Amino acid sequence: MKIAMLAHGTRGDIQPALAIGSVLHDRGHSVRLCVNADLAEWAARSGLPVTSTDLDVGRFLNSEEAREILARGKISTLVRRVTADERRADASIAKAAVEVTHDADLILSTLGMALRGAALHEVTGRPSASLLCAPMTPTAEWASLASPVRDFRVGRVNRLTFAAFDNLLWRQTKPSIDRLCEQLGVAPIDRRLRIGELPALHAYSPRLVPRPSDWGPGQHLVGPALASDDLRSALGEAELPADLRAWLAAGEPPVYFGFGSMPVPKPRQLLDEIIAICEQLGIRALVAAGWTDYGVESAELPDQVFLTGSDLNHDDVLPRCVAAVHHGGSGTTAAVTRAGIPSVVVSVFLDQPFWGWRLSSLGLGVSLPFRSLNRSRLASALTQVLDPTYAARSRAYGDLLQTENGPEQAADVIEQELTGADHVG
């Protein structure tokens, strides 16, 4: 079987595709990926063939401009700025997508490429499905991830928020779809495409988000698509650095702080607040820099704080921690809950507030918006989740999540149900 994966965004968006693609490759299938330029070399370490677009997602998210926008809480401005970069790269994205999918038996697209995948199905008839790391398919059981309210408690209203998001996404994406149709040499698509009309692999735990009763049979909840040990090693997440292992062994389990690819406004100020919280609460802190430059080396920090810029293996490091403060990305949320430790979710936008809401609802953590983060709120949230009741509940959930294998289950669904399936979500 020939499978084309259109993967677009940050590492958290692309790594689930690599995890599933690697399993499919091991089963003898042909897998090709289309990936944005800044992560193409990293994705190619998986051993899967990668075609790069011209889009550089990380360049903006790593910029001072992005940090200033986030510091002002202008999420809509952040989204518009990312969209503008994508629009400038539309021609290369269309060319790469057509190249990768031209003879595919199945097109599997991450959220950022989902409507392009739908358009390719519409025009070529090739089977297409979405790979979603958060629930984007409409339901009456909660509101759209784009809504500031998680659940209006009225099913019809919840569904209206998905319709509003679909309309917004279509308006933003229609020029890109037109460029794709131009690349294919066909007339523009005149009807509105929606994510929910496609089958989908939902790559998150049903124990964190039970399957809604109003989803159709094409929506497959397979569990989080976390990388295998071999894939992590290939991607550069091998053994922990020796100095980090020594630091972990020298004291009590720390609190993990990591914000992934999210731009951290005033990073040195945040680091100083983490140091002060460590002194206040008598804890240690492991700070994973991710895409953030904190402007200091770990050796310059107090002994109770360790700063690392290495690509950490979450499966290795998180079980050695007592709690995690993170942005609420789907991959980090899955790794933290799987490790059996509670969370403080400091969310920015889209799926991150949703995951904070789910963990809070289950008693596995607390959530607050990044824009309201300060030393007092963070210390209070940490004090709450370091209570033994949170630890016990998180350990119990972690034991359950250890039994899930999203990539293998996703591969089963692809082999048995998606190729040639009726495209009704």
FILUM-81415 format. One record per residue (C-alpha): y, x, z. Coordinates in nm, 3 decimals, always signed. Layout:
N
Y,X,Z
...
END
This chain:
425
+0.000,+0.000,+0.000
+0.353,+0.122,-0.084
+0.607,+0.048,+0.187
+0.981,+0.108,+0.153
+1.189,+0.126,+0.469
+1.566,+0.078,+0.454
+1.685,+0.230,+0.782
+2.053,+0.255,+0.862
+2.257,+0.343,+1.171
+2.213,+0.563,+1.476
+1.897,+0.733,+1.598
+1.816,+0.423,+1.802
+1.821,+0.217,+1.481
+1.614,+0.456,+1.272
+1.354,+0.592,+1.516
+1.157,+0.261,+1.536
+1.116,+0.273,+1.157
+0.989,+0.629,+1.184
+0.743,+0.528,+1.459
+0.598,+0.243,+1.251
+0.613,+0.443,+0.929
+0.418,+0.728,+1.085
+0.138,+0.492,+1.194
+0.124,+0.339,+0.846
+0.110,+0.686,+0.690
-0.176,+0.783,+0.920
-0.360,+0.471,+0.802
-0.335,+0.591,+0.442
-0.032,+0.397,+0.319
+0.257,+0.539,+0.119
+0.585,+0.517,+0.313
+0.934,+0.608,+0.188
+1.263,+0.577,+0.375
+1.629,+0.533,+0.282
+1.845,+0.681,+0.561
+2.216,+0.758,+0.616
+2.317,+1.117,+0.543
+2.384,+1.238,+0.897
+2.027,+1.158,+1.010
+1.834,+1.226,+0.687
+1.731,+1.581,+0.781
+1.630,+1.467,+1.130
+1.428,+1.173,+0.988
+1.255,+1.403,+0.738
+1.108,+1.602,+1.029
+0.871,+1.307,+1.068
+0.696,+1.425,+0.751
+0.780,+1.100,+0.569
+0.970,+1.117,+0.236
+1.339,+1.043,+0.292
+1.612,+0.953,+0.043
+1.963,+1.002,+0.177
+2.272,+0.790,+0.117
+2.626,+0.929,+0.143
+2.703,+0.733,+0.460
+2.772,+0.944,+0.771
+2.752,+0.714,+1.074
+2.779,+0.990,+1.332
+3.100,+1.142,+1.199
+3.308,+0.847,+1.312
+3.114,+0.768,+1.629
+3.158,+1.131,+1.738
+3.531,+1.128,+1.670
+3.828,+1.112,+1.904
+3.939,+0.802,+1.713
+3.621,+0.616,+1.812
+3.660,+0.716,+2.177
+4.021,+0.595,+2.181
+3.925,+0.263,+2.022
+3.650,+0.215,+2.278
+3.877,+0.314,+2.566
+4.109,+0.030,+2.465
+3.818,-0.211,+2.447
+3.884,-0.289,+2.079
+3.527,-0.361,+1.975
+3.635,-0.559,+1.668
+3.838,-0.258,+1.554
+3.535,-0.035,+1.605
+3.320,-0.266,+1.391
+3.585,-0.286,+1.115
+3.615,+0.093,+1.110
+3.237,+0.139,+1.078
+3.230,-0.126,+0.804
+3.505,+0.054,+0.611
+3.301,+0.376,+0.611
+3.000,+0.184,+0.486
+3.201,+0.021,+0.208
+3.308,+0.363,+0.079
+2.942,+0.467,+0.061
+2.820,+0.141,-0.099
+2.742,+0.292,-0.439
+2.518,+0.561,-0.292
+2.348,+0.311,-0.058
+2.272,+0.081,-0.350
+2.138,+0.366,-0.563
+1.914,+0.498,-0.282
+1.787,+0.150,-0.190
+1.688,+0.073,-0.550
+1.522,+0.412,-0.588
+1.315,+0.377,-0.271
+1.207,+0.016,-0.331
+1.145,+0.010,-0.706
+0.763,-0.009,-0.680
+0.721,-0.117,-0.317
+0.461,-0.367,-0.202
+0.679,-0.440,+0.102
+1.045,-0.374,+0.187
+1.109,-0.338,+0.560
+1.476,-0.322,+0.664
+1.651,-0.247,+0.992
+1.939,-0.471,+1.098
+2.209,-0.276,+0.915
+2.016,-0.310,+0.587
+1.856,-0.651,+0.645
+2.069,-0.847,+0.398
+2.018,-0.579,+0.133
+1.645,-0.623,+0.191
+1.688,-1.000,+0.154
+1.884,-0.947,-0.168
+1.618,-0.721,-0.313
+1.360,-0.991,-0.242
+1.585,-1.255,-0.397
+1.633,-1.053,-0.717
+1.300,-0.874,-0.761
+1.058,-1.104,-0.577
+0.919,-0.811,-0.379
+0.803,-0.908,-0.027
+1.067,-0.821,+0.230
+1.089,-0.837,+0.608
+1.331,-0.729,+0.878
+1.265,-0.479,+1.155
+1.469,-0.606,+1.449
+1.503,-0.425,+1.782
+1.679,-0.724,+1.939
+1.642,-1.099,+1.874
+1.871,-1.179,+1.579
+1.666,-1.477,+1.455
+1.834,-1.810,+1.544
+1.704,-2.002,+1.845
+1.821,-2.275,+2.079
+1.709,-2.077,+2.384
+2.004,-1.834,+2.398
+2.322,-1.753,+2.208
+2.368,-1.502,+1.930
+2.407,-1.141,+2.036
+2.758,-1.155,+1.888
+2.857,-1.429,+2.134
+3.042,-1.333,+2.454
+2.831,-1.596,+2.636
+2.459,-1.526,+2.662
+2.343,-1.886,+2.700
+2.553,-2.202,+2.668
+2.269,-2.409,+2.821
+2.293,-2.644,+2.522
+2.048,-2.566,+2.243
+2.267,-2.700,+1.963
+2.560,-2.486,+2.078
+2.343,-2.177,+2.104
+2.227,-2.231,+1.746
+2.587,-2.269,+1.627
+2.662,-1.917,+1.751
+2.390,-1.782,+1.520
+2.537,-1.976,+1.228
+2.878,-1.827,+1.303
+2.729,-1.477,+1.312
+2.543,-1.538,+0.985
+2.868,-1.644,+0.819
+3.052,-1.338,+0.949
+2.775,-1.099,+0.847
+2.754,-1.250,+0.498
+3.131,-1.220,+0.446
+3.123,-0.857,+0.558
+2.814,-0.770,+0.354
+2.876,-0.968,+0.032
+3.066,-0.681,-0.142
+2.773,-0.451,-0.063
+2.526,-0.706,-0.201
+2.736,-0.736,-0.517
+2.724,-0.358,-0.559
+2.347,-0.366,-0.512
+2.314,-0.636,-0.780
+2.530,-0.426,-1.010
+2.296,-0.130,-0.954
+2.002,-0.356,-1.042
+2.181,-0.487,-1.353
+2.169,-0.851,-1.245
+2.428,-1.120,-1.175
+2.571,-1.145,-0.821
+2.384,-1.365,-0.575
+2.583,-1.685,-0.527
+2.407,-1.829,-0.223
+2.450,-1.709,+0.134
+2.168,-1.489,+0.259
+2.066,-1.504,+0.626
+1.860,-1.270,+0.840
+1.660,-1.558,+0.988
+1.518,-1.669,+0.653
+1.303,-1.355,+0.629
+0.986,-1.272,+0.818
+1.056,-1.017,+1.087
+0.893,-0.763,+1.312
+1.061,-0.794,+1.652
+1.021,-0.451,+1.810
+1.075,-0.527,+2.179
+0.858,-0.640,+2.466
+0.759,-1.006,+2.499
+0.760,-0.941,+2.873
+1.136,-0.880,+2.854
+1.205,-1.148,+2.593
+0.937,-1.418,+2.563
+0.896,-1.560,+2.213
+1.118,-1.866,+2.165
+0.928,-2.189,+2.106
+1.142,-2.278,+1.802
+1.069,-1.967,+1.594
+0.858,-2.004,+1.282
+0.526,-1.828,+1.217
+0.692,-1.545,+1.023
+0.856,-1.405,+1.337
+0.623,-1.143,+1.487
+0.693,-1.008,+1.836
+0.509,-0.675,+1.834
+0.651,-0.479,+2.129
+0.886,-0.178,+2.133
+0.835,+0.072,+1.849
+0.845,+0.389,+2.057
+0.760,+0.726,+1.906
+0.423,+0.889,+1.971
+0.405,+1.230,+2.138
+0.339,+1.394,+1.802
+0.638,+1.223,+1.641
+0.865,+1.310,+1.934
+0.763,+1.672,+1.902
+0.832,+1.670,+1.527
+1.175,+1.517,+1.587
+1.268,+1.787,+1.838
+1.186,+1.603,+2.160
+0.919,+1.843,+2.279
+0.873,+1.985,+2.627
+1.161,+1.971,+2.871
+1.371,+2.289,+2.882
+1.254,+2.533,+3.151
+1.583,+2.520,+3.342
+1.569,+2.139,+3.353
+1.208,+2.142,+3.474
+1.306,+2.385,+3.750
+1.603,+2.169,+3.852
+1.389,+1.854,+3.864
+1.131,+2.030,+4.082
+1.395,+2.161,+4.322
+1.503,+1.829,+4.474
+1.474,+1.453,+4.496
+1.428,+1.247,+4.177
+1.771,+1.207,+4.014
+1.955,+0.917,+3.857
+1.954,+0.949,+3.478
+2.289,+0.902,+3.300
+2.277,+0.869,+2.921
+2.482,+0.676,+2.666
+2.301,+0.776,+2.347
+2.511,+0.757,+2.034
+2.789,+0.551,+2.192
+3.128,+0.728,+2.197
+3.223,+0.791,+2.562
+3.597,+0.761,+2.624
+3.739,+1.032,+2.854
+3.404,+1.208,+2.895
+3.525,+1.471,+3.145
+3.674,+1.198,+3.365
+3.341,+1.014,+3.360
+3.158,+1.334,+3.453
+3.395,+1.389,+3.747
+3.326,+1.033,+3.865
+2.950,+1.094,+3.842
+2.992,+1.406,+4.057
+3.193,+1.208,+4.313
+2.930,+0.930,+4.320
+2.657,+1.188,+4.380
+2.846,+1.312,+4.684
+2.919,+0.958,+4.805
+2.562,+0.829,+4.774
+2.375,+1.151,+4.840
+2.196,+1.147,+4.503
+2.137,+1.387,+4.217
+2.235,+1.316,+3.855
+2.074,+1.416,+3.528
+2.336,+1.366,+3.254
+2.204,+1.353,+2.896
+2.496,+1.428,+2.668
+2.364,+1.247,+2.359
+2.647,+1.249,+2.104
+2.914,+1.315,+2.371
+3.084,+1.649,+2.433
+3.168,+1.664,+2.804
+3.358,+1.990,+2.759
+3.166,+2.182,+3.026
+2.840,+2.371,+3.069
+2.579,+2.265,+3.322
+2.610,+2.598,+3.508
+2.972,+2.510,+3.592
+2.872,+2.190,+3.772
+2.763,+2.134,+4.133
+2.395,+2.185,+4.207
+2.330,+1.812,+4.237
+2.433,+1.751,+3.872
+2.248,+1.878,+3.563
+2.401,+1.832,+3.216
+2.179,+1.876,+2.911
+2.253,+1.852,+2.542
+1.886,+1.871,+2.448
+1.707,+1.584,+2.275
+1.505,+1.466,+2.572
+1.161,+1.308,+2.558
+1.228,+0.987,+2.751
+0.857,+0.938,+2.820
+0.858,+1.273,+3.000
+1.189,+1.272,+3.183
+1.247,+0.909,+3.288
+0.940,+0.874,+3.513
+1.081,+1.171,+3.707
+1.400,+0.973,+3.780
+1.476,+0.707,+4.039
+1.708,+0.490,+3.825
+1.894,+0.503,+3.494
+2.256,+0.436,+3.398
+2.265,+0.373,+3.023
+2.438,+0.184,+2.744
+2.165,-0.077,+2.696
+2.046,+0.027,+2.352
+1.713,-0.131,+2.268
+1.520,+0.197,+2.258
+1.664,+0.327,+2.584
+1.607,-0.010,+2.752
+1.243,-0.006,+2.642
+1.194,+0.353,+2.759
+1.356,+0.292,+3.100
+1.161,-0.026,+3.173
+0.840,+0.138,+3.053
+0.909,+0.426,+3.295
+0.919,+0.173,+3.580
+1.271,+0.248,+3.708
+1.568,+0.010,+3.750
+1.876,+0.014,+3.526
+2.251,-0.002,+3.547
+2.342,-0.115,+3.195
+2.695,-0.018,+3.095
+2.717,-0.208,+2.768
+2.953,-0.174,+2.475
+2.866,-0.432,+2.206
+2.609,-0.629,+2.002
+2.260,-0.609,+2.159
+2.364,-0.400,+2.461
+2.511,-0.687,+2.669
+2.201,-0.891,+2.580
+1.967,-0.626,+2.724
+2.184,-0.600,+3.032
+2.157,-0.976,+3.073
+1.779,-0.972,+3.033
+1.728,-0.691,+3.286
+1.961,-0.860,+3.533
+1.780,-1.193,+3.488
+1.444,-1.027,+3.559
+1.570,-0.835,+3.863
+1.519,-0.502,+3.685
+1.882,-0.393,+3.694
+2.246,-0.489,+3.692
+2.494,-0.495,+3.405
+2.865,-0.438,+3.357
+3.084,-0.384,+3.050
+3.174,-0.025,+2.966
+3.541,-0.122,+2.946
+3.540,-0.221,+3.316
+3.355,+0.090,+3.434
+3.509,+0.280,+3.725
+3.383,+0.482,+4.017
+3.379,+0.192,+4.261
+3.189,-0.046,+4.033
+2.940,+0.218,+3.928
+2.873,+0.326,+4.287
+2.826,-0.038,+4.391
+2.586,-0.105,+4.102
+2.382,+0.206,+4.182
+2.365,+0.114,+4.550
+2.225,-0.224,+4.446
+1.951,-0.095,+4.213
+1.847,+0.185,+4.449
+1.731,-0.082,+4.692
+1.349,-0.066,+4.731
+1.304,-0.421,+4.598
+1.440,-0.316,+4.257
+1.215,-0.010,+4.255
+0.902,-0.214,+4.334
+0.976,-0.480,+4.073
+1.056,-0.216,+3.810
+0.732,-0.029,+3.879
+0.533,-0.349,+3.833
+0.699,-0.420,+3.499
+0.653,-0.060,+3.393
+0.279,-0.084,+3.451
+0.265,-0.392,+3.226
+0.476,-0.235,+2.951
+0.255,+0.074,+2.941
-0.014,-0.144,+2.780
+0.205,-0.228,+2.477
+0.185,-0.033,+2.152
+0.450,-0.167,+1.918
+0.394,+0.068,+1.621
+0.020,-0.006,+1.603
+0.072,-0.380,+1.637
+0.349,-0.372,+1.377
+0.117,-0.189,+1.136
-0.151,-0.454,+1.197
+0.095,-0.732,+1.110
+0.213,-0.549,+0.797
-0.144,-0.501,+0.675
-0.268,-0.848,+0.759
+0.027,-1.085,+0.723
+0.346,-0.955,+0.560
+0.252,-0.820,+0.219
+0.281,-1.107,-0.024
+0.353,-1.351,+0.258
+0.555,-1.665,+0.206
+0.913,-1.570,+0.286
+0.999,-1.837,+0.535
+1.099,-1.705,+0.875
END
